[in-house]
Amino acid sequence: MTIIFKQLESVLALPDKKRFDHFVKVVADRQEVWGLYQGGWALAATNDGVTVFPLWPAKDYAQLCAVCEWEGYEPRLITLAELMDDLFPKLKKDGVLPGVFFKPEGKGMTPSVDDFNMALVSELQKY
């Protein structure tokens, strides 16, 4: 799915919490998230050095962030089942935070795995 430029701009301009809510709704609806991959997943870090696994709700948003240290990385789809059944337990075990909806010029939200999972489960119950 290609997102029109005006929609990209308006969603990226949202405050972190609203972008997080949008992310959860889109992921629940489409049953997928996107990461960046090039021989391994793109990672980031919080200001205090905790490793972060960035995720986006659509390929277009991930592609916008394939710059600077992630130049050459390509968007890669992660199904909702893979996210919840495989990735969440691995992130929690390894002490890695999910990075929700990074922007090209800044970081995204870094909820705990449990908080992110609960938000998704809550949204999925509406379907």
Phi and psi in degrees as a GROMACS rama.xvg file:
@    title "Ramachandran Plot"
@    xaxis  label "Phi"
@    yaxis  label "Psi"
@TYPE xy
-97.5483  130.742  THR-2
-96.893  133.691  ILE-3
-70.8615  151.767  ILE-4
-56.3128  -43.2811  PHE-5
-60.5035  -39.4978  LYS-6
-66.9314  -42.4004  GLN-7
-55.535  -50.5847  LEU-8
-59.9192  -46.5423  GLU-9
-68.1185  -38.4144  SER-10
-70.4748  -41.6007  VAL-11
-66.344  -24.0302  LEU-12
-80.9143  -11.0915  ALA-13
-65.0905  148.527  LEU-14
-61.6883  158.559  PRO-15
-49.7246  -48.762  ASP-16
-62.5207  -42.1869  LYS-17
-69.4605  -35.7599  LYS-18
-65.6566  -38.9778  ARG-19
-61.7666  -46.6901  PHE-20
-60.9632  -42.434  ASP-21
-61.5399  -45.1253  HIS-22
-54.7616  -50.8138  PHE-23
-60.798  -44.4707  VAL-24
-63.4639  -44.7778  LYS-25
-65.6367  -43.0425  VAL-26
-64.2449  -43.6603  VAL-27
-62.1103  -39.0733  ALA-28
-70.9215  -46.6807  ASP-29
-88.9033  -15.3817  ARG-30
63.4217  34.4377  GLN-31
-156.544  155.955  GLU-32
-131.723  170.862  VAL-33
-130.014  140.311  TRP-34
-122.426  178.706  GLY-35
-111.38  137.388  LEU-36
-138.059  137.669  TYR-37
-158.484  86.9812  GLN-38
70.7824  5.19723  GLY-39
165.482  161.47  GLY-40
-75.3843  144.063  TRP-41
-66.3242  134.26  ALA-42
-127.035  160.793  LEU-43
-136.789  -169.445  ALA-44
-147.7  150.196  ALA-45
-74.5256  172.777  THR-46
-60.9769  -26.1298  ASN-47
-99.7913  17.0115  ASP-48
88.7345  6.86862  GLY-49
-76.5375  133.031  VAL-50
-67.9596  140.762  THR-51
-128.309  137.913  VAL-52
-105.818  99.6096  PHE-53
-68.545  139.974  PRO-54
-136.478  150.115  LEU-55
-132.593  156.597  TRP-56
-82.9113  -10.6891  PRO-57
-153.088  153.882  ALA-58
-56.3965  -41.3366  LYS-59
-60.3949  -39.7793  ASP-60
-67.7122  -41.1571  TYR-61
-62.4087  -43.386  ALA-62
-60.6737  -37.2252  GLN-63
-60.9339  -27.0634  LEU-64
-94.5624  1.46307  CYS-65
-81.867  60.997  ALA-66
-134.002  172.302  VAL-67
51.3065  -120.386  CYS-68
-66.2917  -17.1096  GLU-69
-105.39  14.791  TRP-70
-60.8191  134.617  GLU-71
92.6309  -13.1213  GLY-72
-74.6592  147.927  TYR-73
-117.112  143.613  GLU-74
-61.0449  138.157  PRO-75
-134.259  131.365  ARG-76
-72.8891  140.279  LEU-77
-127.358  120.187  ILE-78
-68.5435  158.92  THR-79
-60.6637  -39.9486  LEU-80
-61.7293  -43.3924  ALA-81
-63.2049  -40.7125  GLU-82
-60.5077  -51.9659  LEU-83
-78.5445  -35.7599  MET-84
-89.245  -30.7445  ASP-85
-113.695  -53.1446  ASP-86
-70.834  -46.865  LEU-87
-56.0662  -49.531  PHE-88
-60.8752  -38.0408  PRO-89
-66.6278  -45.1421  LYS-90
-59.7555  -45.2958  LEU-91
-62.3753  -45.848  LYS-92
-60.4249  -40.0508  LYS-93
-87.6965  -2.57445  ASP-94
71.3131  29.2252  GLY-95
-101.377  136.277  VAL-96
-91.8879  144.015  LEU-97
-72.9528  139.073  PRO-98
-106.359  106.746  GLY-99
-90.6678  115.197  VAL-100
61.9741  57.6812  PHE-101
-60.1343  154.579  PHE-102
-113.568  157.588  LYS-103
-55.0632  -33.8649  PRO-104
-103.865  11.109  GLU-105
-170.602  173.622  GLY-106
-82.8151  163.902  LYS-107
-101.022  -168.214  GLY-108
-77.671  151.243  MET-109
-128.344  74.1998  THR-110
-71.1919  165.199  PRO-111
-68.5582  159.538  SER-112
-57.6247  -43.0441  VAL-113
-63.7879  -43.852  ASP-114
-64.5423  -41.2577  ASP-115
-64.4504  -45.7692  PHE-116
-60.4518  -44.5565  ASN-117
-62.3745  -39.22  MET-118
-63.3552  -41.893  ALA-119
-66.9592  -44.9767  LEU-120
-60.7112  -42.9707  VAL-121
-61.3115  -43.9235  SER-122
-67.4418  -40.8448  GLU-123
-64.052  -28.5549  LEU-124
-67.378  -17.3965  GLN-125
-78.4084  -12.4819  LYS-126
